[in-house]
Amino acid sequence: MRIGTLPALVDLLFLIIHEIFYLSTHGIQLNNHMRYHVGIGCSFGASEHSVHEVLAKKLDAQFINLSHVGLGNFFMLTELSFWIGANQDKIKDTTFSIGCSGIYRNDMITRWDHEKERALSWTNWRADREDDARGRAINGGHTVKHLPDNVDLILDHTVRFLIHVQAIQNLLDSHGCRYVMYNAIDNHVPKTNFSLKHAARVAVFEKNISKKNFYSMEYSQCQFIGEKKLFKDPTPASVKRKILNWPTDDNQFAVRDAHPSEDGDRQWAELLWDHCQKHQIL
């Protein structure tokens, strides 16, 4: 055997291993003759029930969940890019739902390589955490301290969010994918928070986003379940929990667990489904 063939053999071996472990998402071997629905989001999508799963059932599709607790929108862009690249033969049979996470969650890739369901291992820091011991203990704080002092965190993270949404849409559109996006967390920042010049520039970035494929840029599932009181655990929260859980990038509710109940996921999924049917996007 010529030495020059070794890199090709290594690549082939890697692809075989990858087919076994990654493409058999969650231990289920994918079948080329059926439909798939890939859902990705933060903790709103990673629980025992989710909007993504409801949509998969409506589509009579095998559900593939790439969601991860606590992570943000760069994570979603990266993992979607990898999944699409690794599953080119399945794209025409796959739909996607993306529940956007909080704008202040900054995702970073770790050195660990033990992931099976996802391409990479992740951590993050949060720009909305105070720079104190408590903030450092729950991600963030120490990172914010070392940012340049002229950074406008709200403007910066608003623009980053809009660019991440554009990038996800461009990725999916370029591969002819059918998809719907929505805010799981409340990501809308009123333009009154910015100077007139910056507000005008934010409006330009927003124009680049397909509203047909994004259900309500100014509304979120988090707001919806708060209005409807569809919490996973509506028991009033203790004062201690309120203090420890502040500040955060999602809406604060005085309950033990403000994640969606099963009915909260189902009702929000119905709104998404109606939007998808109206625009014929899934």
N, C-alpha and C positions, 0 to 999 in steps of 0.2 A: 504494500500500500504506500502511495506517495504521501510524504509529509504534508504537502499542500492540500490534501483532502481532509486533514484533521479538523480544521475550523468548520468545514461544512458538516462533518459528522457530529461535532459538538452542538452546532445549531440545530440539527435534526433531533438529537437526543433531547435538547431543551424543549423543542416544540412538542415532542411526544409527552414529556413530563407535564408540560403546561396544559396540554389537552386533557390529561387525566385529572389534574388537581384544580385548575382554574376554570376551565370550560364546563366542568361538572359542578356548577355553582351550588353551594350548600349541599354537596354530596348527591345531587340529582343529575344524572347524565342527560345532557340536552339531546333532544330528538329533532332532526332536521325537518320532520314532516308536521310539526305542530307550531302553534303560535306562542310567543313569549311576550311578557311585559316586564321591563326593567324599571324598578323604582329606586330612587335615591334621594336621601334627605338626611336630616339630623335625627334627634331622638324621637321626633314626631313620626318618623318612618321606621324606626328600629324596634318598636315595641311588638307585643304579641298580636296587635291588630294595627292596621294603617290604611290611609287613603289609597296608597299604591296597591295594596292587596284587594281592596274593594274594586278598583278599576280593572285589575287583572281578571277578577271573577266575571265582571260585566263583559269583558272581551273574550271570555272563555280561553284564557291564555295561561301558560305556565308562568308563575310568579318568580322573579329573580330579584332579590332585595339586596342592594348595595349600600343601604343606609348605615350610618354610624353615629352613635351618640356623641353629641357635643361638637361635631365638626362643622366646617363652614363651606363656602361656595367654591373656593379653589380646590378643595378636596373633591367636590362633585365634578367639576370640569375635568380634573386629572383622571379620576376613575372612569368617567364616561368615555374619555378619549381612549383609555387603555382597553376597556371592554369592547368598544366598537372596533378597534384595531385587531383585537384577538378573535372577533366573531363576525368577520366579514360575510361569511356564508349564511348567517342568520339574520342579517339586518332587514331584509325585505319582509321577514315574518315577525319583526319585533316592534313594539311600541314602547314609549318611555314616559314616565311622569317624574318631574323634578320638583321637590318641595324646598324652596330656597331657605337657607339658614340665616342667622343673624349677621348683620354687616360687620360687626366688630370681632368676629371670630377669624383669626389669622392662622391658617393651616400650615404646618411644616412637616416634612418627611423625616422619619427617624431612620436609624441604622438597622433596626430590626427587620428581619425578613421571614417572619413566621406566619404572615397572612396567607389564608387559603381562599377566603371569599373575595378579597380585594387585591389590587395590584401591589399596593405599598402599605407600610405601617405609618401611622400618623400621630401627631400631637398638635397642639395649638396654643396660642396665647391670645388673650383678649384685651382689646384696647379700652374697654369700658371698666376695667378693674382698677381700683385705687392702688397707688404705689405705696403699699404698706405690707406688713407681714401677712395679713389675711389675703390680700390680693395675690401675693406671690404663691401662697399655698394653694390657690385655686386657679392657677394659670393667669399670667399677665402681671401687671404691676412693675416688676423689675425690668421688663422689656420696654414698657412705656417710658420709664425713667430715662432711658438712654436714647430716646428718639431726639432728633433735632428740635430745638425749642420753638422753631417757627412753623412746625407742622400743624395744620388744621385737621384734627382727627375726624371730625364729623364730615367735612367736605371730602377729605381723602378717602374715607371708607364708603361714603355714598358713591363716589365716582368708581371706586374699585368694584363695588357691588354691581353697578350698571355695566361695567366692562366685563365682569364675569358672566352676567346674563347674556350679553351680546356674544361672548365667546362660546358659551354653551349652545346658543341658538345657531351660530355659524357652523359649529361642529356638526350638529345634528342635521342642519339643512344641507350641508355639503355632502352628506351620505344619504340623502333622501329619506331621513328618518321621520316617523310620525310621533309627535310628542305634545305634551302639555306641561307648562310650568306654572307655579303659583308660589306665593309667600307662605311658608309654614310659620315663620316668625314675622313680627311686624317690622318691615324694613323701610317703610315710607318716612322720609324726612321732609317736612314742609320747606318749601323754598324760602320762606321767611327767615329760616335759620342762616341764610347766606346773604352776602352782599348782592346787589342788583346784577353786577357783572358775573359773579359766580353762579347765581341762580339761572341766568340766561345760558350759561355753558352747560349746566346740569340738564337743562331742558333739551339741549341739542343731543346729548348722550341718550336721553330717554327716547328721542325720535327714532333712534337706530334699533329699538327693540320691537319685535313683532308682538303687537297686542293680541293678535289672533291666537297666538300660541302661549300667551301669558295671561292667565286669568287674574284680572284686577291687580294692577301694580300697587294700588293704594290701600289694599285690604289684605288681610291675612287669616289663616286658619286660627292662629292664636287669638286674634280679636273676635273671631266668630264664636269660638267656644266660650270666651269670656262673656260675650253678650248673651249667649244661650245657656250659660251655666252648665256646660257639658264637660265638666272636669273629670279626670280619672279618679280623683279623690277629693270631693268637695268639702271635706271636713275642715273647719277653720284652722288655720295655721297658728302655731305658737308665736309669741313675740320673738323668741330666740331665733326661730327659723326665718322669720321676716328679716331680721338683722343680718344673719349669715348669708342670706340669698340676695343681698343688695350690695352694689348695683348690678344690673344685668342688662343684656341687650333685648330681652323679650319683655312683654307686658307683665307686670306684677299683679298677682291676684292673691288675696289673703286665704289661700287654701293649701292643704298639705301637698297636693300634686296637681299642678295646673296643666298637665299634658291632657290630650283629648281622651275622653271616654270612647268606648267602642261606637256608641251612638254619635259622638262628636265627629269621629272619622267618617262614619257612614253618611251623615248629613252633609258634611263638606264635600265628600266624594260625589254626592248627587248634584251639587252645584257645579262641580268640575265636569261631570258627565254631560249635563245640559249644555254647558259651554262647548264641549267637544263635539256634541251632536249638532249644535247650531252652526259651528264653523267647519265641521267634517274634518277634524284634524287627527283622529285616532283610527 
